[in-house]
Amino acid sequence: MKKNLLLTDEILFDAKPDAVPYNYRISYKMAQLCLIISMCCGRGGCSIFKLHMISVGLCTKDDMEELVAFAEDRLTSYTLIRFDPAVNRAIKYAITESLIFQQQNGLFRLTEKGKSLVKKIHNIEDLMVNEKSILTSLSNKLTEDKIKALISYWRYSNVKN
């Protein structure tokens, strides 16, 4: 006796591989983080908050315009830091691949291998063009002190009596 299963004859499942969008590919994120550290973090290093803020800012033009406005003091507060799991994963991979390392103070810096990767990215004119242009305009305007002040503001403004 045949079972009467609802819709089983009408629906076919044929699994197809899904393409991973470029901005979630680990190789892209690692290269992006190396560029951020190289172009926006100076000699002291780069906090995880800064890496997240800039990486998320690179996702859309509006996000980056808001971030640049905050960095240039044209915006008194920045709404939020979104934590992207792809950034955390890329940090782990970049450390494993010896592209970056974490200092005792918690900030991230490039290794020699990471600096070499950034140099190669800069030498290829049509590679990561938008990222290089945007990061050049942001440069060192977003300081760690500005990020710390923003985090302190959130911490104290959201405290309930």
C-alpha positions as CSV (number, residue, x, y, z in Angstrom):
1,M,0.0,0.0,0.0
2,K,1.4,3.4,-1.1
3,K,1.6,6.0,1.6
4,N,-0.1,9.3,0.9
5,L,2.6,11.8,1.6
6,L,1.8,15.5,1.1
7,L,3.6,17.1,-1.9
8,T,6.3,14.4,-2.2
9,D,5.6,13.8,-5.8
10,E,5.7,17.5,-6.6
11,I,8.8,18.8,-5.0
12,L,12.3,17.7,-6.1
13,F,15.4,18.5,-4.1
14,D,18.5,18.8,-6.1
15,A,21.4,20.1,-4.1
16,K,23.6,22.6,-5.8
17,P,26.7,24.2,-4.5
18,D,26.2,27.7,-3.3
19,A,28.8,30.3,-4.2
20,V,30.2,32.1,-1.2
21,P,30.0,35.9,-1.8
22,Y,33.5,37.4,-2.1
23,N,33.2,39.5,1.1
24,Y,32.8,36.3,3.1
25,R,35.6,34.3,1.5
26,I,38.4,33.9,4.0
27,S,41.1,34.7,1.6
28,Y,39.5,38.1,0.8
29,K,38.9,38.9,4.4
30,M,42.5,38.1,5.3
31,A,43.8,40.4,2.5
32,Q,41.3,43.1,3.6
33,L,42.5,42.9,7.2
34,C,46.1,43.2,6.1
35,L,45.3,46.2,4.0
36,I,43.4,47.8,7.0
37,I,46.3,47.2,9.4
38,S,48.8,48.5,6.8
39,M,46.8,51.6,5.7
40,C,44.8,52.7,8.7
41,C,46.6,51.6,11.9
42,G,50.0,53.1,12.0
43,R,53.0,51.6,13.9
44,G,51.2,50.9,17.2
45,G,48.8,48.3,15.8
46,C,45.1,47.9,15.4
47,S,42.4,46.9,17.9
48,I,39.8,44.3,17.1
49,F,37.2,47.1,17.4
50,K,38.9,49.1,14.7
51,L,39.2,46.1,12.4
52,H,35.5,45.4,12.7
53,M,34.5,49.0,12.3
54,I,36.5,49.5,9.1
55,S,35.7,46.0,7.7
56,V,32.0,46.6,8.1
57,G,32.4,50.2,6.7
58,L,33.9,48.7,3.6
59,C,30.6,46.7,3.0
60,T,28.6,49.7,1.7
61,K,29.3,53.3,0.6
62,D,26.9,54.7,3.2
63,D,28.6,52.8,6.1
64,M,32.0,54.1,5.0
65,E,30.7,57.7,4.6
66,E,29.3,57.5,8.1
67,L,32.6,56.1,9.5
68,V,34.7,58.7,7.7
69,A,32.4,61.5,9.0
70,F,32.8,60.2,12.5
71,A,36.6,59.9,12.1
72,E,36.8,63.5,10.8
73,D,34.6,64.8,13.7
74,R,31.8,65.7,11.3
75,L,29.5,63.3,13.2
76,T,29.4,63.5,17.0
77,S,28.6,59.9,17.6
78,Y,28.8,56.7,15.7
79,T,25.8,54.4,16.0
80,L,27.3,51.0,16.6
81,I,30.1,48.6,16.0
82,R,28.8,45.5,14.2
83,F,30.8,42.4,14.9
84,D,31.1,40.3,11.8
85,P,32.0,36.6,12.5
86,A,33.8,36.5,9.2
87,V,36.3,39.1,10.6
88,N,36.9,37.0,13.7
89,R,37.5,33.9,11.6
90,A,39.8,35.8,9.2
91,I,41.8,37.1,12.2
92,K,42.3,33.5,13.3
93,Y,43.3,32.4,9.9
94,A,45.6,35.4,9.3
95,I,47.4,34.6,12.6
96,T,47.7,30.9,11.6
97,E,49.1,31.9,8.2
98,S,51.6,34.2,9.9
99,L,50.2,37.3,8.2
100,I,49.4,39.1,11.5
101,F,50.2,38.7,15.1
102,Q,48.7,40.0,18.4
103,Q,50.9,42.2,20.6
104,Q,51.0,42.0,24.4
105,N,48.7,45.1,24.5
106,G,46.1,43.2,22.4
107,L,46.6,45.2,19.2
108,F,47.2,43.5,15.9
109,R,50.2,44.1,13.6
110,L,51.5,42.8,10.3
111,T,54.3,40.3,10.2
112,E,56.9,40.5,7.4
113,K,54.8,38.0,5.5
114,G,51.7,40.2,5.9
115,K,53.7,43.3,4.8
116,S,54.8,41.3,1.7
117,L,51.2,40.4,0.9
118,V,50.2,44.1,1.2
119,K,53.0,45.1,-1.1
120,K,51.8,42.5,-3.7
121,I,48.3,43.8,-3.4
122,H,49.4,47.4,-4.0
123,N,51.6,46.3,-7.0
124,I,48.6,44.8,-8.8
125,E,46.7,47.9,-9.9
126,D,43.3,46.3,-10.6
127,L,43.2,44.2,-7.4
128,M,41.1,45.5,-4.5
129,V,40.8,48.9,-6.1
130,N,37.8,50.2,-4.1
131,E,39.3,49.0,-0.8
132,K,42.6,50.7,-1.5
133,S,40.9,53.9,-2.5
134,I,38.6,54.0,0.5
135,L,41.3,53.0,3.0
136,T,43.6,55.8,1.6
137,S,40.8,58.3,2.2
138,L,40.3,57.0,5.8
139,S,44.0,56.6,6.5
140,N,44.8,57.2,10.2
141,K,41.8,59.5,10.9
142,L,40.0,56.8,13.0
143,T,42.2,56.7,16.1
144,E,42.2,54.2,18.9
145,D,41.5,57.0,21.3
146,K,38.4,58.0,19.4
147,I,37.2,54.3,19.4
148,K,37.9,54.1,23.2
149,A,35.9,57.2,23.8
150,L,33.0,55.9,21.8
151,I,33.0,52.6,23.7
152,S,33.2,54.4,27.0
153,Y,30.3,56.6,26.0
154,W,28.2,53.5,25.2
155,R,29.2,51.8,28.4
156,Y,28.2,54.7,30.6
157,S,25.2,55.9,28.6
158,N,23.5,52.5,28.8
159,V,24.0,52.0,32.6
160,K,20.7,51.8,34.4
161,N,20.4,53.3,37.9
